[in-house]
Amino acid sequence: MTDQEKETIINTIIELTNKYTQDNMYKNVYGIGEQLPKEREFIITNAIAGSHSIFHRLGYVVQIRKNVGDFGSDMYFIIHPNGKLATHENQDFKGVPDNLIELCRSIYVEGYLPEDIPADEPFGGGNTTEELGFIIEESNRTVVKEKT
């Protein structure tokens, strides 16, 4: 599958997820308020300022560190379709509806689907310390994150 084909799929996922969100009274919105996604849930991010590619708008959540992101937001660790782990903060996210999950999975590189990542794997790297678990209430993170 070409990158252009993958971009088309991601745009379709974003469009249909946004419609689902509106039709279901925003029940799948995270990053604002107290509602959190499930572990390994596929999400889309809202538009990202800067030169980020469309591939940074889709991923699944492997860890959330409470209140350590920019402006006291939660820091989300997300694995994107290229298999790279990135942090997102000071953003809101939308859970991808169940009927689009197979479409999400179809564009991931081999070996980086949610079930391929061990449950006991700590996450970190770049300018963050490694920590184990899904929801981290008291994070050890004290440094500024590297921009993704």
MOLINNOR-V47158 format. One record per helix or strand of 2 or more residues. SS is the DSSP state (hx for helix, st for strand). FROM is the first residue (numbers start at 1). TO is the last residue. If there is no record, write none. Layout:
BEGIN
ss->SS from->FROM to->TO
ss->SS from->FROM to->TO
END
This chain:
BEGIN
ss->hx from->3 to->23
ss->st from->29 to->30
ss->st from->42 to->45
ss->hx from->54 to->57
ss->st from->58 to->65
ss->hx from->70 to->72
ss->st from->75 to->80
ss->st from->85 to->89
ss->st from->93 to->95
ss->hx from->98 to->105
ss->hx from->114 to->116
ss->st from->123 to->125
ss->st from->128 to->131
ss->st from->135 to->136
END
